[in-house]
Amino acid sequence: MDENRFEKIYSQGKVSITEIWVDKETGVNYLFRRDGYGGGLTVLLDENGKPVITKK
């Protein structure tokens, strides 16, 4: 198994950070948001409410 399972494919901001991460094993995309001391991670969904999956 690859020791770096997740790959950051998008990043925006300096203080308020928005990033998209891809699980290289499943292809599922995750949205990470950080602002100050708070942050959160969630599955990135398409217009139909299904997870965005990046093809390998």
LUMZAZA-59986 format. One record per residue (C-alpha): residue number from 1; residue in three letters; x, y, z. Coordinates in Angstrom, 3 decimals. Example, Ala and Ser with C-alpha at 12.3 -4.5 7.8 and 13.67 -1.06 7.14 Angstrom:
2
+-----+------+----------+----------+----------+
! seq ! type !        x !        y !        z !
+-----+------+----------+----------+----------+
!   1 !  ALA !   12.300 !   -4.500 !    7.800 !
!   2 !  SER !   13.670 !   -1.060 !    7.140 !
+-----+------+----------+----------+----------+
This chain:
56
+-----+------+----------+----------+----------+
! seq ! type !        x !        y !        z !
+-----+------+----------+----------+----------+
!   1 !  MET !    0.000 !    0.000 !    0.000 !
!   2 !  ASP !    1.192 !    3.499 !   -0.862 !
!   3 !  GLU !    2.157 !    5.424 !    2.286 !
!   4 !  ASN !    0.617 !    8.617 !    0.822 !
!   5 !  ARG !   -2.971 !    7.486 !    0.324 !
!   6 !  PHE !   -4.373 !   11.014 !   -0.107 !
!   7 !  GLU !   -3.302 !   13.557 !   -2.710 !
!   8 !  LYS !   -4.133 !   17.276 !   -2.612 !
!   9 !  ILE !   -5.358 !   18.315 !   -6.069 !
!  10 !  TYR !   -6.633 !   21.845 !   -5.328 !
!  11 !  SER !   -5.813 !   24.586 !   -2.837 !
!  12 !  GLN !   -7.104 !   28.137 !   -2.461 !
!  13 !  GLY !   -6.524 !   30.842 !    0.146 !
!  14 !  LYS !   -3.978 !   31.802 !    2.775 !
!  15 !  VAL !   -5.999 !   32.355 !    5.982 !
!  16 !  SER !   -9.294 !   30.810 !    4.927 !
!  17 !  ILE !   -8.167 !   27.601 !    3.211 !
!  18 !  THR !  -10.209 !   25.454 !    0.817 !
!  19 !  GLU !   -8.671 !   22.218 !   -0.466 !
!  20 !  ILE !   -9.770 !   19.168 !   -2.432 !
!  21 !  TRP !   -8.148 !   15.840 !   -1.558 !
!  22 !  VAL !   -8.430 !   12.545 !   -3.465 !
!  23 !  ASP !   -8.217 !    9.099 !   -1.878 !
!  24 !  LYS !   -5.868 !    7.355 !   -4.333 !
!  25 !  GLU !   -7.277 !    3.907 !   -3.477 !
!  26 !  THR !  -10.982 !    4.684 !   -4.006 !
!  27 !  GLY !  -10.877 !    7.866 !   -6.126 !
!  28 !  VAL !  -13.331 !    9.602 !   -3.757 !
!  29 !  ASN !  -12.874 !   13.402 !   -3.525 !
!  30 !  TYR !  -13.033 !   15.241 !   -0.190 !
!  31 !  LEU !  -13.509 !   18.955 !    0.479 !
!  32 !  PHE !  -11.453 !   20.371 !    3.357 !
!  33 !  ARG !  -12.154 !   23.866 !    4.702 !
!  34 !  ARG !  -10.184 !   25.678 !    7.405 !
!  35 !  ASP !  -10.747 !   29.164 !    8.766 !
!  36 !  GLY !   -8.728 !   30.278 !   11.788 !
!  37 !  TYR !   -8.780 !   27.520 !   14.418 !
!  38 !  GLY !  -11.770 !   25.659 !   12.950 !
!  39 !  GLY !  -11.973 !   23.265 !   10.062 !
!  40 !  GLY !  -13.920 !   20.446 !    8.527 !
!  41 !  LEU !  -13.743 !   17.632 !    6.001 !
!  42 !  THR !  -16.604 !   16.185 !    3.954 !
!  43 !  VAL !  -17.145 !   14.064 !    0.867 !
!  44 !  LEU !  -17.431 !   16.247 !   -2.238 !
!  45 !  LEU !  -20.805 !   15.616 !   -3.900 !
!  46 !  ASP !  -21.965 !   16.144 !   -7.483 !
!  47 !  GLU !  -25.243 !   17.747 !   -8.576 !
!  48 !  ASN !  -27.093 !   14.456 !   -7.966 !
!  49 !  GLY !  -25.804 !   14.043 !   -4.396 !
!  50 !  LYS !  -23.369 !   11.257 !   -5.312 !
!  51 !  PRO !  -19.668 !   11.327 !   -4.326 !
!  52 !  VAL !  -17.284 !   12.802 !   -6.898 !
!  53 !  ILE !  -14.907 !   10.024 !   -7.958 !
!  54 !  THR !  -11.679 !   10.652 !   -9.874 !
!  55 !  LYS !  -10.783 !    7.865 !  -12.296 !
!  56 !  LYS !   -7.357 !    6.309 !  -11.766 !
+-----+------+----------+----------+----------+
